[in-house]
Amino acid sequence: MENIIHQARRDDSRAVWKIRNHPANRCWFNTTEAISFGSHDGWFENKYFKNNENKCFVLEQSGAVAGYCRFDLNEDDGYIISIALDPGYQGRGLGNELLSGALRLIGAGKSILAEVKRENSASLRLFEKNNFIKYKEDKENIYLKYKC
């Protein structure tokens, strides 16, 4: 199976929404409630197609979106990263393929920060494997910074 990582297209909105809204994924986000597609779709368009600073990449396997990796501009002119895979594709190394590919595509130039819930050991390992280094932690989260 060929995997392709590319910048998200407008018509990837529904697939990204389904992955983000899956109950197995929602528990890892700051906002754990389900989001309506209408709300997500408008946000997706504004975030990634009306603002060229934010970037969203998807990994496609056999034509289906298996995951996404977002880079959202923060107040320090760097990025906050968010990554998620469809639960049906987890455990196959695709998270690493998506993250490493998205990091190559985004290129250098801005800092990249990640926030991982303490219990999310799989995400923590994924980020550390891809040169993210812990720079602080609190009761709930571990904060990492990409070291290129």
C-alpha positions as CSV (number, residue, x, y, z in Angstrom):
1,M,0.0,0.0,0.0
2,E,1.3,3.4,-0.9
3,N,1.1,6.1,1.7
4,I,1.0,9.8,0.5
5,I,1.5,12.8,2.8
6,H,0.2,16.1,1.3
7,Q,-1.1,19.4,2.4
8,A,-4.8,19.0,3.2
9,R,-7.3,19.9,0.5
10,R,-10.6,21.5,1.1
11,D,-12.4,18.2,0.5
12,D,-10.4,16.5,3.3
13,S,-12.5,18.4,5.9
14,R,-14.9,15.5,6.6
15,A,-12.2,12.9,7.0
16,V,-10.2,15.2,9.4
17,W,-13.4,15.8,11.4
18,K,-14.2,12.1,11.7
19,I,-10.7,11.4,13.0
20,R,-10.8,14.3,15.4
21,N,-14.3,13.4,16.6
22,H,-13.7,9.7,17.1
23,P,-14.2,8.9,20.8
24,A,-10.8,7.1,21.0
25,N,-9.1,10.3,19.9
26,R,-11.2,13.0,21.6
27,C,-10.0,12.0,25.1
28,W,-6.5,13.3,24.2
29,F,-7.6,16.8,23.1
30,N,-8.1,19.8,25.3
31,T,-11.7,20.0,24.1
32,T,-13.1,16.5,24.5
33,E,-16.6,17.1,23.4
34,A,-17.9,16.0,19.9
35,I,-17.9,18.9,17.4
36,S,-20.6,19.2,14.7
37,F,-19.5,18.9,11.1
38,G,-20.9,22.3,10.3
39,S,-18.9,24.0,13.0
40,H,-15.7,22.0,12.1
41,D,-16.1,22.7,8.3
42,G,-16.2,26.5,8.7
43,W,-13.3,26.4,11.2
44,F,-11.3,24.1,8.8
45,E,-11.8,26.5,5.9
46,N,-10.9,29.6,7.9
47,K,-8.0,28.0,9.6
48,Y,-6.3,26.4,6.6
49,F,-7.6,28.0,3.4
50,K,-8.0,31.7,4.4
51,N,-4.8,31.9,6.6
52,N,-1.7,30.8,4.8
53,E,0.3,30.7,8.0
54,N,-1.5,27.6,9.4
55,K,-0.8,24.2,7.7
56,C,-2.6,20.9,7.8
57,F,-1.1,17.7,6.3
58,V,-2.9,14.4,5.8
59,L,-1.6,10.9,5.3
60,E,-3.6,9.0,2.7
61,Q,-3.4,5.2,2.4
62,S,-5.0,3.7,-0.7
63,G,-6.9,6.9,-1.2
64,A,-8.4,7.1,2.3
65,V,-7.2,9.7,4.9
66,A,-5.6,7.8,7.7
67,G,-4.5,10.8,9.8
68,Y,-3.7,14.5,9.9
69,C,-1.0,16.7,11.3
70,R,-1.8,20.3,12.0
71,F,0.6,23.2,12.5
72,D,-1.3,26.2,14.0
73,L,0.4,29.5,14.4
74,N,0.7,30.6,18.1
75,E,1.1,34.0,19.6
76,D,4.9,33.7,19.6
77,D,5.0,33.3,15.8
78,G,5.7,29.6,16.1
79,Y,3.5,26.5,15.7
80,I,1.5,24.4,18.0
81,I,1.3,20.9,16.5
82,S,-1.6,18.5,16.7
83,I,-1.6,15.0,15.2
84,A,-4.2,12.2,15.1
85,L,-4.7,8.9,13.3
86,D,-7.9,7.1,12.6
87,P,-8.0,4.4,15.3
88,G,-8.3,1.7,12.5
89,Y,-4.8,2.8,11.3
90,Q,-3.1,3.0,14.7
91,G,-0.3,0.6,15.8
92,R,1.3,0.3,12.3
93,G,3.9,3.0,12.4
94,L,1.8,5.5,10.4
95,G,2.0,8.1,13.2
96,N,5.7,8.2,12.8
97,E,5.5,8.3,9.0
98,L,3.0,11.2,9.2
99,L,4.8,13.2,11.8
100,S,8.3,12.9,10.2
101,G,6.8,13.6,6.7
102,A,4.9,16.6,7.9
103,L,8.0,18.0,9.7
104,R,9.9,17.7,6.4
105,L,7.1,19.5,4.5
106,I,6.7,22.3,7.0
107,G,10.4,23.0,6.9
108,A,12.5,25.1,9.2
109,G,12.0,28.6,10.3
110,K,9.5,28.5,13.2
111,S,9.5,26.9,16.5
112,I,7.2,23.9,16.9
113,L,5.6,23.0,20.2
114,A,3.6,20.0,21.3
115,E,1.4,19.5,24.4
116,V,0.8,15.9,25.4
117,K,-1.4,14.5,28.2
118,R,0.7,12.6,30.7
119,E,-1.3,9.4,30.1
120,N,-0.7,9.5,26.4
121,S,2.6,7.5,26.4
122,A,2.2,6.6,22.7
123,S,2.2,10.3,21.6
124,L,5.0,11.1,24.0
125,R,7.2,8.4,22.4
126,L,6.2,9.5,18.9
127,F,7.3,13.1,19.5
128,E,10.5,12.1,21.3
129,K,11.4,9.7,18.4
130,N,11.0,12.8,16.1
131,N,13.5,15.0,18.0
132,F,11.0,16.8,20.3
133,I,12.5,17.5,23.7
134,K,10.6,18.1,27.0
135,Y,10.9,21.6,28.2
136,K,8.3,21.7,30.9
137,E,5.5,19.7,32.5
138,D,2.7,20.2,34.9
139,K,0.2,17.9,36.6
140,E,-1.7,17.1,33.4
141,N,0.6,17.7,30.4
142,I,4.1,17.4,29.1
143,Y,5.3,20.2,26.8
144,L,7.8,19.5,24.1
145,K,9.7,21.6,21.6
146,Y,11.0,20.4,18.2
147,K,14.8,20.4,17.9
148,C,15.7,20.4,14.2
